[in-house]
Amino acid sequence: MCTVCREPVRSYAYRFHPPESSFFERCISLSWCSGCRIRSSALVHIPRRRVLTDALAGLPVYVRADLRRSEQALIEHLDAHGIGRPPAR
């Protein structure tokens, strides 16, 4: 829960490097609040064997590239599509 507005905090992690890269396990993790728009990001380690869902997989390559260039645009896209929602209780 967001400590500012008490809305659920959303999160999403994705791989930035291709599988053949030695940096494959270095991933980007985003967390944000849809209510007050506070966000944070971090470089995190996610083991190679853990499969991550690619929320941008169905988009054209140029759209994916544009979204990954802007953290704000990526979070807005994820938020608009309900990605990163906490599980329903």
PyMOL Python script that loads the backbone (N, CA, C, O; Angstrom):
from pymol import cmd

cmd.read_pdbstr("""\
ATOM      1  N   MET A   1       0.827  -1.174   0.000  1.00  0.00           N
ATOM      2  CA  MET A   1       0.000   0.000   0.000  1.00  0.00           C
ATOM      3  C   MET A   1       0.883   1.254   0.000  1.00  0.00           C
ATOM      4  O   MET A   1       1.917   1.302   0.667  1.00  0.00           O
ATOM      5  N   CYS A   2       0.466   2.234  -0.738  1.00  0.00           N
ATOM      6  CA  CYS A   2       1.179   3.508  -0.786  1.00  0.00           C
ATOM      7  C   CYS A   2       1.011   4.212   0.563  1.00  0.00           C
ATOM      8  O   CYS A   2      -0.099   4.307   1.086  1.00  0.00           O
ATOM      9  N   THR A   3       2.104   4.695   1.110  1.00  0.00           N
ATOM     10  CA  THR A   3       2.039   5.370   2.400  1.00  0.00           C
ATOM     11  C   THR A   3       1.466   6.781   2.286  1.00  0.00           C
ATOM     12  O   THR A   3       1.080   7.375   3.292  1.00  0.00           O
ATOM     13  N   VAL A   4       1.407   7.321   1.069  1.00  0.00           N
ATOM     14  CA  VAL A   4       0.887   8.674   0.869  1.00  0.00           C
ATOM     15  C   VAL A   4      -0.632   8.657   0.700  1.00  0.00           C
ATOM     16  O   VAL A   4      -1.341   9.388   1.392  1.00  0.00           O
ATOM     17  N   CYS A   5      -1.138   7.818  -0.226  1.00  0.00           N
ATOM     18  CA  CYS A   5      -2.568   7.863  -0.545  1.00  0.00           C
ATOM     19  C   CYS A   5      -3.315   6.564  -0.254  1.00  0.00           C
ATOM     20  O   CYS A   5      -4.526   6.493  -0.461  1.00  0.00           O
ATOM     21  N   ARG A   6      -2.614   5.535   0.224  1.00  0.00           N
ATOM     22  CA  ARG A   6      -3.210   4.241   0.601  1.00  0.00           C
ATOM     23  C   ARG A   6      -3.744   3.428  -0.575  1.00  0.00           C
ATOM     24  O   ARG A   6      -4.531   2.502  -0.377  1.00  0.00           O
ATOM     25  N   GLU A   7      -3.330   3.758  -1.785  1.00  0.00           N
ATOM     26  CA  GLU A   7      -3.681   2.950  -2.962  1.00  0.00           C
ATOM     27  C   GLU A   7      -2.692   1.784  -3.059  1.00  0.00           C
ATOM     28  O   GLU A   7      -1.583   1.869  -2.532  1.00  0.00           O
ATOM     29  N   PRO A   8      -3.090   0.690  -3.734  1.00  0.00           N
ATOM     30  CA  PRO A   8      -2.142  -0.416  -3.927  1.00  0.00           C
ATOM     31  C   PRO A   8      -0.964   0.023  -4.807  1.00  0.00           C
ATOM     32  O   PRO A   8      -1.139   0.756  -5.781  1.00  0.00           O
ATOM     33  N   VAL A   9       0.209  -0.429  -4.451  1.00  0.00           N
ATOM     34  CA  VAL A   9       1.407  -0.145  -5.248  1.00  0.00           C
ATOM     35  C   VAL A   9       1.524  -1.220  -6.318  1.00  0.00           C
ATOM     36  O   VAL A   9       1.380  -2.409  -6.033  1.00  0.00           O
ATOM     37  N   ARG A  10       1.785  -0.800  -7.548  1.00  0.00           N
ATOM     38  CA  ARG A  10       1.942  -1.725  -8.673  1.00  0.00           C
ATOM     39  C   ARG A  10       3.429  -1.927  -8.952  1.00  0.00           C
ATOM     40  O   ARG A  10       4.261  -1.094  -8.592  1.00  0.00           O
ATOM     41  N   SER A  11       3.742  -3.033  -9.593  1.00  0.00           N
ATOM     42  CA  SER A  11       5.147  -3.280  -9.927  1.00  0.00           C
ATOM     43  C   SER A  11       5.255  -4.098 -11.211  1.00  0.00           C
ATOM     44  O   SER A  11       4.330  -4.806 -11.610  1.00  0.00           O
ATOM     45  N   TYR A  12       6.411  -3.971 -11.833  1.00  0.00           N
ATOM     46  CA  TYR A  12       6.693  -4.680 -13.082  1.00  0.00           C
ATOM     47  C   TYR A  12       8.206  -4.759 -13.238  1.00  0.00           C
ATOM     48  O   TYR A  12       8.914  -3.784 -12.984  1.00  0.00           O
ATOM     49  N   ALA A  13       8.695  -5.911 -13.652  1.00  0.00           N
ATOM     50  CA  ALA A  13      10.129  -6.085 -13.896  1.00  0.00           C
ATOM     51  C   ALA A  13      10.312  -6.642 -15.298  1.00  0.00           C
ATOM     52  O   ALA A  13       9.512  -7.449 -15.771  1.00  0.00           O
ATOM     53  N   TYR A  14      11.380  -6.198 -15.955  1.00  0.00           N
ATOM     54  CA  TYR A  14      11.649  -6.706 -17.295  1.00  0.00           C
ATOM     55  C   TYR A  14      13.151  -6.813 -17.538  1.00  0.00           C
ATOM     56  O   TYR A  14      13.967  -6.134 -16.914  1.00  0.00           O
ATOM     57  N   ARG A  15      13.471  -7.693 -18.468  1.00  0.00           N
ATOM     58  CA  ARG A  15      14.874  -7.894 -18.846  1.00  0.00           C
ATOM     59  C   ARG A  15      15.243  -6.860 -19.898  1.00  0.00           C
ATOM     60  O   ARG A  15      14.478  -6.587 -20.824  1.00  0.00           O
ATOM     61  N   PHE A  16      16.415  -6.301 -19.738  1.00  0.00           N
ATOM     62  CA  PHE A  16      16.889  -5.258 -20.637  1.00  0.00           C
ATOM     63  C   PHE A  16      17.883  -5.799 -21.658  1.00  0.00           C
ATOM     64  O   PHE A  16      18.049  -5.230 -22.737  1.00  0.00           O
ATOM     65  N   HIS A  17      18.540  -6.895 -21.310  1.00  0.00           N
ATOM     66  CA  HIS A  17      19.586  -7.471 -22.162  1.00  0.00           C
ATOM     67  C   HIS A  17      19.117  -8.804 -22.761  1.00  0.00           C
ATOM     68  O   HIS A  17      18.295  -9.495 -22.159  1.00  0.00           O
ATOM     69  N   PRO A  18      19.628  -9.164 -23.929  1.00  0.00           N
ATOM     70  CA  PRO A  18      19.240 -10.437 -24.574  1.00  0.00           C
ATOM     71  C   PRO A  18      19.794 -11.636 -23.799  1.00  0.00           C
ATOM     72  O   PRO A  18      20.759 -11.494 -23.048  1.00  0.00           O
ATOM     73  N   PRO A  19      19.185 -12.824 -23.978  1.00  0.00           N
ATOM     74  CA  PRO A  19      19.596 -14.025 -23.239  1.00  0.00           C
ATOM     75  C   PRO A  19      21.072 -14.383 -23.371  1.00  0.00           C
ATOM     76  O   PRO A  19      21.650 -14.942 -22.439  1.00  0.00           O
ATOM     77  N   GLU A  20      21.687 -14.078 -24.496  1.00  0.00           N
ATOM     78  CA  GLU A  20      23.100 -14.434 -24.682  1.00  0.00           C
ATOM     79  C   GLU A  20      24.057 -13.477 -23.966  1.00  0.00           C
ATOM     80  O   GLU A  20      25.259 -13.734 -23.909  1.00  0.00           O
ATOM     81  N   SER A  21      23.544 -12.402 -23.433  1.00  0.00           N
ATOM     82  CA  SER A  21      24.374 -11.403 -22.750  1.00  0.00           C
ATOM     83  C   SER A  21      24.741 -11.858 -21.340  1.00  0.00           C
ATOM     84  O   SER A  21      23.943 -12.509 -20.666  1.00  0.00           O
ATOM     85  N   SER A  22      25.932 -11.521 -20.904  1.00  0.00           N
ATOM     86  CA  SER A  22      26.341 -11.811 -19.527  1.00  0.00           C
ATOM     87  C   SER A  22      25.577 -10.921 -18.532  1.00  0.00           C
ATOM     88  O   SER A  22      25.608 -11.166 -17.326  1.00  0.00           O
ATOM     89  N   PHE A  23      24.901  -9.899 -19.041  1.00  0.00           N
ATOM     90  CA  PHE A  23      24.113  -8.991 -18.201  1.00  0.00           C
ATOM     91  C   PHE A  23      22.626  -9.372 -18.152  1.00  0.00           C
ATOM     92  O   PHE A  23      21.817  -8.615 -17.617  1.00  0.00           O
ATOM     93  N   PHE A  24      22.262 -10.527 -18.701  1.00  0.00           N
ATOM     94  CA  PHE A  24      20.863 -10.950 -18.804  1.00  0.00           C
ATOM     95  C   PHE A  24      20.132 -10.928 -17.462  1.00  0.00           C
ATOM     96  O   PHE A  24      18.937 -10.634 -17.412  1.00  0.00           O
ATOM     97  N   GLU A  25      20.841 -11.236 -16.379  1.00  0.00           N
ATOM     98  CA  GLU A  25      20.210 -11.298 -15.057  1.00  0.00           C
ATOM     99  C   GLU A  25      20.030  -9.917 -14.418  1.00  0.00           C
ATOM    100  O   GLU A  25      19.398  -9.803 -13.367  1.00  0.00           O
ATOM    101  N   ARG A  26      20.571  -8.887 -15.029  1.00  0.00           N
ATOM    102  CA  ARG A  26      20.374  -7.515 -14.543  1.00  0.00           C
ATOM    103  C   ARG A  26      19.111  -6.971 -15.188  1.00  0.00           C
ATOM    104  O   ARG A  26      19.060  -6.749 -16.397  1.00  0.00           O
ATOM    105  N   CYS A  27      18.103  -6.761 -14.372  1.00  0.00           N
ATOM    106  CA  CYS A  27      16.782  -6.377 -14.875  1.00  0.00           C
ATOM    107  C   CYS A  27      16.357  -5.029 -14.297  1.00  0.00           C
ATOM    108  O   CYS A  27      16.909  -4.553 -13.306  1.00  0.00           O
ATOM    109  N   ILE A  28      15.372  -4.438 -14.937  1.00  0.00           N
ATOM    110  CA  ILE A  28      14.797  -3.183 -14.475  1.00  0.00           C
ATOM    111  C   ILE A  28      13.516  -3.516 -13.709  1.00  0.00           C
ATOM    112  O   ILE A  28      12.664  -4.253 -14.204  1.00  0.00           O
ATOM    113  N   SER A  29      13.390  -2.975 -12.516  1.00  0.00           N
ATOM    114  CA  SER A  29      12.191  -3.159 -11.714  1.00  0.00           C
ATOM    115  C   SER A  29      11.543  -1.799 -11.478  1.00  0.00           C
ATOM    116  O   SER A  29      12.203  -0.853 -11.048  1.00  0.00           O
ATOM    117  N   LEU A  30      10.252  -1.711 -11.761  1.00  0.00           N
ATOM    118  CA  LEU A  30       9.496  -0.476 -11.572  1.00  0.00           C
ATOM    119  C   LEU A  30       8.413  -0.701 -10.516  1.00  0.00           C
ATOM    120  O   LEU A  30       7.801  -1.769 -10.469  1.00  0.00           O
ATOM    121  N   SER A  31       8.182   0.286  -9.688  1.00  0.00           N
ATOM    122  CA  SER A  31       7.073   0.291  -8.738  1.00  0.00           C
ATOM    123  C   SER A  31       6.440   1.664  -8.802  1.00  0.00           C
ATOM    124  O   SER A  31       7.138   2.671  -8.916  1.00  0.00           O
ATOM    125  N   TRP A  32       5.104   1.710  -8.728  1.00  0.00           N
ATOM    126  CA  TRP A  32       4.434   3.001  -8.813  1.00  0.00           C
ATOM    127  C   TRP A  32       3.069   2.940  -8.156  1.00  0.00           C
ATOM    128  O   TRP A  32       2.489   1.871  -7.967  1.00  0.00           O
ATOM    129  N   CYS A  33       2.579   4.112  -7.816  1.00  0.00           N
ATOM    130  CA  CYS A  33       1.242   4.265  -7.252  1.00  0.00           C
ATOM    131  C   CYS A  33       0.388   4.988  -8.290  1.00  0.00           C
ATOM    132  O   CYS A  33       0.741   6.077  -8.741  1.00  0.00           O
ATOM    133  N   SER A  34      -0.715   4.391  -8.659  1.00  0.00           N
ATOM    134  CA  SER A  34      -1.611   5.008  -9.635  1.00  0.00           C
ATOM    135  C   SER A  34      -2.349   6.202  -9.042  1.00  0.00           C
ATOM    136  O   SER A  34      -2.785   7.091  -9.774  1.00  0.00           O
ATOM    137  N   GLY A  35      -2.487   6.226  -7.735  1.00  0.00           N
ATOM    138  CA  GLY A  35      -3.217   7.299  -7.082  1.00  0.00           C
ATOM    139  C   GLY A  35      -2.452   8.609  -7.036  1.00  0.00           C
ATOM    140  O   GLY A  35      -2.956   9.639  -7.482  1.00  0.00           O
ATOM    141  N   CYS A  36      -1.244   8.579  -6.501  1.00  0.00           N
ATOM    142  CA  CYS A  36      -0.499   9.835  -6.335  1.00  0.00           C
ATOM    143  C   CYS A  36       0.666   9.965  -7.319  1.00  0.00           C
ATOM    144  O   CYS A  36       1.388  10.962  -7.302  1.00  0.00           O
ATOM    145  N   ARG A  37       0.848   8.949  -8.179  1.00  0.00           N
ATOM    146  CA  ARG A  37       1.837   8.982  -9.268  1.00  0.00           C
ATOM    147  C   ARG A  37       3.290   8.956  -8.787  1.00  0.00           C
ATOM    148  O   ARG A  37       4.190   9.292  -9.557  1.00  0.00           O
ATOM    149  N   ILE A  38       3.537   8.568  -7.544  1.00  0.00           N
ATOM    150  CA  ILE A  38       4.914   8.386  -7.082  1.00  0.00           C
ATOM    151  C   ILE A  38       5.432   7.106  -7.715  1.00  0.00           C
ATOM    152  O   ILE A  38       4.707   6.115  -7.802  1.00  0.00           O
ATOM    153  N   ARG A  39       6.687   7.123  -8.157  1.00  0.00           N
ATOM    154  CA  ARG A  39       7.264   5.937  -8.791  1.00  0.00           C
ATOM    155  C   ARG A  39       8.722   5.787  -8.394  1.00  0.00           C
ATOM    156  O   ARG A  39       9.375   6.739  -7.967  1.00  0.00           O
ATOM    157  N   SER A  40       9.211   4.569  -8.548  1.00  0.00           N
ATOM    158  CA  SER A  40      10.629   4.320  -8.317  1.00  0.00           C
ATOM    159  C   SER A  40      11.072   3.202  -9.248  1.00  0.00           C
ATOM    160  O   SER A  40      10.261   2.403  -9.717  1.00  0.00           O
ATOM    161  N   SER A  41      12.356   3.161  -9.503  1.00  0.00           N
ATOM    162  CA  SER A  41      12.915   2.114 -10.350  1.00  0.00           C
ATOM    163  C   SER A  41      14.250   1.692  -9.778  1.00  0.00           C
ATOM    164  O   SER A  41      14.896   2.440  -9.043  1.00  0.00           O
ATOM    165  N   ALA A  42      14.652   0.484 -10.124  1.00  0.00           N
ATOM    166  CA  ALA A  42      15.925  -0.035  -9.628  1.00  0.00           C
ATOM    167  C   ALA A  42      16.453  -1.095 -10.585  1.00  0.00           C
ATOM    168  O   ALA A  42      15.696  -1.733 -11.317  1.00  0.00           O
ATOM    169  N   LEU A  43      17.739  -1.260 -10.561  1.00  0.00           N
ATOM    170  CA  LEU A  43      18.383  -2.357 -11.274  1.00  0.00           C
ATOM    171  C   LEU A  43      18.406  -3.525 -10.293  1.00  0.00           C
ATOM    172  O   LEU A  43      18.962  -3.407  -9.201  1.00  0.00           O
ATOM    173  N   VAL A  44      17.806  -4.651 -10.676  1.00  0.00           N
ATOM    174  CA  VAL A  44      17.702  -5.799  -9.776  1.00  0.00           C
ATOM    175  C   VAL A  44      18.263  -7.045 -10.444  1.00  0.00           C
ATOM    176  O   VAL A  44      18.351  -7.122 -11.670  1.00  0.00           O
ATOM    177  N   HIS A  45      18.638  -8.011  -9.631  1.00  0.00           N
ATOM    178  CA  HIS A  45      19.124  -9.290 -10.124  1.00  0.00           C
ATOM    179  C   HIS A  45      17.969 -10.282 -10.125  1.00  0.00           C
ATOM    180  O   HIS A  45      17.355 -10.535  -9.089  1.00  0.00           O
ATOM    181  N   ILE A  46      17.679 -10.844 -11.304  1.00  0.00           N
ATOM    182  CA  ILE A  46      16.663 -11.887 -11.419  1.00  0.00           C
ATOM    183  C   ILE A  46      17.334 -13.068 -12.107  1.00  0.00           C
ATOM    184  O   ILE A  46      17.823 -12.939 -13.229  1.00  0.00           O
ATOM    185  N   PRO A  47      17.358 -14.217 -11.442  1.00  0.00           N
ATOM    186  CA  PRO A  47      18.052 -15.383 -12.008  1.00  0.00           C
ATOM    187  C   PRO A  47      17.595 -15.717 -13.416  1.00  0.00           C
ATOM    188  O   PRO A  47      16.432 -15.532 -13.774  1.00  0.00           O
ATOM    189  N   ARG A  48      18.521 -16.205 -14.191  1.00  0.00           N
ATOM    190  CA  ARG A  48      18.300 -16.570 -15.586  1.00  0.00           C
ATOM    191  C   ARG A  48      17.141 -17.556 -15.741  1.00  0.00           C
ATOM    192  O   ARG A  48      16.398 -17.486 -16.720  1.00  0.00           O
ATOM    193  N   ARG A  49      16.982 -18.458 -14.796  1.00  0.00           N
ATOM    194  CA  ARG A  49      15.959 -19.506 -14.897  1.00  0.00           C
ATOM    195  C   ARG A  49      14.535 -18.987 -14.633  1.00  0.00           C
ATOM    196  O   ARG A  49      13.562 -19.660 -14.973  1.00  0.00           O
ATOM    197  N   ARG A  50      14.409 -17.796 -14.029  1.00  0.00           N
ATOM    198  CA  ARG A  50      13.086 -17.241 -13.753  1.00  0.00           C
ATOM    199  C   ARG A  50      12.542 -16.568 -15.019  1.00  0.00           C
ATOM    200  O   ARG A  50      13.186 -15.690 -15.591  1.00  0.00           O
ATOM    201  N   VAL A  51      11.375 -16.983 -15.436  1.00  0.00           N
ATOM    202  CA  VAL A  51      10.744 -16.442 -16.636  1.00  0.00           C
ATOM    203  C   VAL A  51       9.914 -15.225 -16.243  1.00  0.00           C
ATOM    204  O   VAL A  51       9.097 -15.291 -15.324  1.00  0.00           O
ATOM    205  N   LEU A  52      10.128 -14.121 -16.939  1.00  0.00           N
ATOM    206  CA  LEU A  52       9.370 -12.903 -16.698  1.00  0.00           C
ATOM    207  C   LEU A  52       8.346 -12.719 -17.812  1.00  0.00           C
ATOM    208  O   LEU A  52       8.637 -12.987 -18.978  1.00  0.00           O
ATOM    209  N   THR A  53       7.163 -12.268 -17.457  1.00  0.00           N
ATOM    210  CA  THR A  53       6.134 -11.977 -18.440  1.00  0.00           C
ATOM    211  C   THR A  53       6.473 -10.665 -19.131  1.00  0.00           C
ATOM    212  O   THR A  53       6.739  -9.660 -18.472  1.00  0.00           O
ATOM    213  N   ASP A  54       6.463 -10.675 -20.456  1.00  0.00           N
ATOM    214  CA  ASP A  54       6.754  -9.467 -21.220  1.00  0.00           C
ATOM    215  C   ASP A  54       5.437  -8.792 -21.591  1.00  0.00           C
ATOM    216  O   ASP A  54       4.754  -9.212 -22.525  1.00  0.00           O
ATOM    217  N   ALA A  55       5.092  -7.752 -20.856  1.00  0.00           N
ATOM    218  CA  ALA A  55       3.832  -7.043 -21.076  1.00  0.00           C
ATOM    219  C   ALA A  55       3.790  -6.300 -22.407  1.00  0.00           C
ATOM    220  O   ALA A  55       2.720  -5.883 -22.850  1.00  0.00           O
ATOM    221  N   LEU A  56       4.933  -6.133 -23.039  1.00  0.00           N
ATOM    222  CA  LEU A  56       4.999  -5.396 -24.303  1.00  0.00           C
ATOM    223  C   LEU A  56       5.126  -6.331 -25.509  1.00  0.00           C
ATOM    224  O   LEU A  56       5.290  -5.862 -26.635  1.00  0.00           O
ATOM    225  N   ALA A  57       5.054  -7.619 -25.292  1.00  0.00           N
ATOM    226  CA  ALA A  57       5.310  -8.612 -26.344  1.00  0.00           C
ATOM    227  C   ALA A  57       4.432  -8.438 -27.581  1.00  0.00           C
ATOM    228  O   ALA A  57       4.896  -8.682 -28.695  1.00  0.00           O
ATOM    229  N   GLY A  58       3.198  -8.031 -27.419  1.00  0.00           N
ATOM    230  CA  GLY A  58       2.292  -7.912 -28.558  1.00  0.00           C
ATOM    231  C   GLY A  58       2.414  -6.610 -29.333  1.00  0.00           C
ATOM    232  O   GLY A  58       1.704  -6.411 -30.318  1.00  0.00           O
ATOM    233  N   LEU A  59       3.291  -5.731 -28.910  1.00  0.00           N
ATOM    234  CA  LEU A  59       3.429  -4.425 -29.557  1.00  0.00           C
ATOM    235  C   LEU A  59       4.484  -4.449 -30.655  1.00  0.00           C
ATOM    236  O   LEU A  59       5.410  -5.258 -30.598  1.00  0.00           O
ATOM    237  N   PRO A  60       4.361  -3.583 -31.645  1.00  0.00           N
ATOM    238  CA  PRO A  60       5.404  -3.489 -32.672  1.00  0.00           C
ATOM    239  C   PRO A  60       6.744  -3.074 -32.035  1.00  0.00           C
ATOM    240  O   PRO A  60       6.773  -2.410 -31.000  1.00  0.00           O
ATOM    241  N   VAL A  61       7.823  -3.472 -32.663  1.00  0.00           N
ATOM    242  CA  VAL A  61       9.170  -3.218 -32.144  1.00  0.00           C
ATOM    243  C   VAL A  61       9.408  -1.733 -31.871  1.00  0.00           C
ATOM    244  O   VAL A  61       9.989  -1.380 -30.844  1.00  0.00           O
ATOM    245  N   TYR A  62       8.970  -0.871 -32.769  1.00  0.00           N
ATOM    246  CA  TYR A  62       9.234   0.565 -32.587  1.00  0.00           C
ATOM    247  C   TYR A  62       8.450   1.135 -31.395  1.00  0.00           C
ATOM    248  O   TYR A  62       8.932   2.054 -30.733  1.00  0.00           O
ATOM    249  N   VAL A  63       7.260   0.609 -31.113  1.00  0.00           N
ATOM    250  CA  VAL A  63       6.477   1.069 -29.959  1.00  0.00           C
ATOM    251  C   VAL A  63       7.149   0.605 -28.672  1.00  0.00           C
ATOM    252  O   VAL A  63       7.260   1.365 -27.709  1.00  0.00           O
ATOM    253  N   ARG A  64       7.599  -0.654 -28.664  1.00  0.00           N
ATOM    254  CA  ARG A  64       8.315  -1.184 -27.499  1.00  0.00           C
ATOM    255  C   ARG A  64       9.549  -0.335 -27.207  1.00  0.00           C
ATOM    256  O   ARG A  64       9.816   0.009 -26.056  1.00  0.00           O
ATOM    257  N   ALA A  65      10.290  -0.003 -28.243  1.00  0.00           N
ATOM    258  CA  ALA A  65      11.510   0.794 -28.070  1.00  0.00           C
ATOM    259  C   ALA A  65      11.182   2.178 -27.514  1.00  0.00           C
ATOM    260  O   ALA A  65      11.879   2.672 -26.627  1.00  0.00           O
ATOM    261  N   ASP A  66      10.134   2.800 -28.026  1.00  0.00           N
ATOM    262  CA  ASP A  66       9.728   4.122 -27.526  1.00  0.00           C
ATOM    263  C   ASP A  66       9.340   4.059 -26.050  1.00  0.00           C
ATOM    264  O   ASP A  66       9.734   4.920 -25.264  1.00  0.00           O
ATOM    265  N   LEU A  67       8.569   3.044 -25.677  1.00  0.00           N
ATOM    266  CA  LEU A  67       8.138   2.923 -24.284  1.00  0.00           C
ATOM    267  C   LEU A  67       9.319   2.678 -23.347  1.00  0.00           C
ATOM    268  O   LEU A  67       9.354   3.212 -22.239  1.00  0.00           O
ATOM    269  N   ARG A  68      10.266   1.889 -23.780  1.00  0.00           N
ATOM    270  CA  ARG A  68      11.423   1.594 -22.916  1.00  0.00           C
ATOM    271  C   ARG A  68      12.389   2.766 -22.806  1.00  0.00           C
ATOM    272  O   ARG A  68      13.247   2.780 -21.923  1.00  0.00           O
ATOM    273  N   ARG A  69      12.260   3.743 -23.685  1.00  0.00           N
ATOM    274  CA  ARG A  69      13.108   4.945 -23.605  1.00  0.00           C
ATOM    275  C   ARG A  69      12.629   5.923 -22.547  1.00  0.00           C
ATOM    276  O   ARG A  69      13.392   6.779 -22.099  1.00  0.00           O
ATOM    277  N   SER A  70      11.369   5.803 -22.144  1.00  0.00           N
ATOM    278  CA  SER A  70      10.791   6.742 -21.187  1.00  0.00           C
ATOM    279  C   SER A  70      10.096   5.973 -20.058  1.00  0.00           C
ATOM    280  O   SER A  70       9.070   5.327 -20.270  1.00  0.00           O
ATOM    281  N   GLU A  71      10.669   6.054 -18.869  1.00  0.00           N
ATOM    282  CA  GLU A  71      10.078   5.374 -17.718  1.00  0.00           C
ATOM    283  C   GLU A  71       8.636   5.849 -17.494  1.00  0.00           C
ATOM    284  O   GLU A  71       7.753   5.042 -17.204  1.00  0.00           O
ATOM    285  N   GLN A  72       8.406   7.140 -17.627  1.00  0.00           N
ATOM    286  CA  GLN A  72       7.067   7.688 -17.423  1.00  0.00           C
ATOM    287  C   GLN A  72       6.089   7.125 -18.451  1.00  0.00           C
ATOM    288  O   GLN A  72       4.984   6.724 -18.085  1.00  0.00           O
ATOM    289  N   ALA A  73       6.469   7.086 -19.718  1.00  0.00           N
ATOM    290  CA  ALA A  73       5.593   6.556 -20.766  1.00  0.00           C
ATOM    291  C   ALA A  73       5.325   5.066 -20.541  1.00  0.00           C
ATOM    292  O   ALA A  73       4.201   4.604 -20.737  1.00  0.00           O
ATOM    293  N   LEU A  74       6.339   4.321 -20.134  1.00  0.00           N
ATOM    294  CA  LEU A  74       6.170   2.895 -19.883  1.00  0.00           C
ATOM    295  C   LEU A  74       5.185   2.672 -18.738  1.00  0.00           C
ATOM    296  O   LEU A  74       4.279   1.846 -18.852  1.00  0.00           O
ATOM    297  N   ILE A  75       5.356   3.401 -17.639  1.00  0.00           N
ATOM    298  CA  ILE A  75       4.449   3.247 -16.499  1.00  0.00           C
ATOM    299  C   ILE A  75       3.029   3.653 -16.886  1.00  0.00           C
ATOM    300  O   ILE A  75       2.073   2.988 -16.488  1.00  0.00           O
ATOM    301  N   GLU A  76       2.878   4.715 -17.642  1.00  0.00           N
ATOM    302  CA  GLU A  76       1.541   5.136 -18.082  1.00  0.00           C
ATOM    303  C   GLU A  76       0.883   4.047 -18.937  1.00  0.00           C
ATOM    304  O   GLU A  76      -0.308   3.771 -18.789  1.00  0.00           O
ATOM    305  N   HIS A  77       1.656   3.436 -19.824  1.00  0.00           N
ATOM    306  CA  HIS A  77       1.139   2.353 -20.666  1.00  0.00           C
ATOM    307  C   HIS A  77       0.729   1.152 -19.803  1.00  0.00           C
ATOM    308  O   HIS A  77      -0.364   0.611 -19.968  1.00  0.00           O
ATOM    309  N   LEU A  78       1.603   0.743 -18.890  1.00  0.00           N
ATOM    310  CA  LEU A  78       1.303  -0.395 -18.023  1.00  0.00           C
ATOM    311  C   LEU A  78       0.070  -0.115 -17.171  1.00  0.00           C
ATOM    312  O   LEU A  78      -0.796  -0.977 -17.015  1.00  0.00           O
ATOM    313  N   ASP A  79      -0.001   1.082 -16.629  1.00  0.00           N
ATOM    314  CA  ASP A  79      -1.124   1.486 -15.783  1.00  0.00           C
ATOM    315  C   ASP A  79      -2.437   1.478 -16.570  1.00  0.00           C
ATOM    316  O   ASP A  79      -3.455   0.988 -16.082  1.00  0.00           O
ATOM    317  N   ALA A  80      -2.409   2.016 -17.770  1.00  0.00           N
ATOM    318  CA  ALA A  80      -3.601   2.098 -18.611  1.00  0.00           C
ATOM    319  C   ALA A  80      -4.123   0.712 -19.000  1.00  0.00           C
ATOM    320  O   ALA A  80      -5.318   0.537 -19.238  1.00  0.00           O
ATOM    321  N   HIS A  81      -3.223  -0.267 -19.061  1.00  0.00           N
ATOM    322  CA  HIS A  81      -3.612  -1.627 -19.452  1.00  0.00           C
ATOM    323  C   HIS A  81      -3.772  -2.556 -18.248  1.00  0.00           C
ATOM    324  O   HIS A  81      -3.927  -3.766 -18.411  1.00  0.00           O
ATOM    325  N   GLY A  82      -3.735  -1.992 -17.049  1.00  0.00           N
ATOM    326  CA  GLY A  82      -3.953  -2.783 -15.844  1.00  0.00           C
ATOM    327  C   GLY A  82      -2.830  -3.754 -15.518  1.00  0.00           C
ATOM    328  O   GLY A  82      -3.041  -4.732 -14.801  1.00  0.00           O
ATOM    329  N   ILE A  83      -1.646  -3.490 -16.036  1.00  0.00           N
ATOM    330  CA  ILE A  83      -0.510  -4.368 -15.783  1.00  0.00           C
ATOM    331  C   ILE A  83       0.178  -3.924 -14.499  1.00  0.00           C
ATOM    332  O   ILE A  83       0.346  -2.731 -14.244  1.00  0.00           O
ATOM    333  N   GLY A  84       0.567  -4.900 -13.703  1.00  0.00           N
ATOM    334  CA  GLY A  84       1.237  -4.590 -12.453  1.00  0.00           C
ATOM    335  C   GLY A  84       0.274  -4.443 -11.293  1.00  0.00           C
ATOM    336  O   GLY A  84       0.673  -4.046 -10.198  1.00  0.00           O
ATOM    337  N   ARG A  85      -0.981  -4.758 -11.522  1.00  0.00           N
ATOM    338  CA  ARG A  85      -1.957  -4.689 -10.427  1.00  0.00           C
ATOM    339  C   ARG A  85      -1.653  -5.765  -9.405  1.00  0.00           C
ATOM    340  O   ARG A  85      -1.257  -6.877  -9.753  1.00  0.00           O
ATOM    341  N   PRO A  86      -1.841  -5.423  -8.140  1.00  0.00           N
ATOM    342  CA  PRO A  86      -1.680  -6.466  -7.112  1.00  0.00           C
ATOM    343  C   PRO A  86      -2.781  -7.511  -7.269  1.00  0.00           C
ATOM    344  O   PRO A  86      -3.861  -7.192  -7.767  1.00  0.00           O
ATOM    345  N   PRO A  87      -2.529  -8.748  -6.856  1.00  0.00           N
ATOM    346  CA  PRO A  87      -3.564  -9.790  -6.986  1.00  0.00           C
ATOM    347  C   PRO A  87      -4.826  -9.425  -6.201  1.00  0.00           C
ATOM    348  O   PRO A  87      -4.750  -8.822  -5.131  1.00  0.00           O
ATOM    349  N   ALA A  88      -5.974  -9.795  -6.743  1.00  0.00           N
ATOM    350  CA  ALA A  88      -7.251  -9.533  -6.054  1.00  0.00           C
ATOM    351  C   ALA A  88      -7.339 -10.388  -4.802  1.00  0.00           C
ATOM    352  O   ALA A  88      -6.852 -11.519  -4.770  1.00  0.00           O
ATOM    353  N   ARG A  89      -7.962  -9.838  -3.779  1.00  0.00           N
ATOM    354  CA  ARG A  89      -8.090 -10.581  -2.514  1.00  0.00           C
ATOM    355  C   ARG A  89      -9.348 -11.398  -2.504  1.00  0.00           C
ATOM    356  O   ARG A  89      -9.627 -12.090  -1.525  1.00  0.00           O
TER     357      ARG A  89
END
""", "prot")
cmd.dss("prot")
cmd.show_as("cartoon", "prot")
cmd.util.cbc("prot")
cmd.orient("prot")
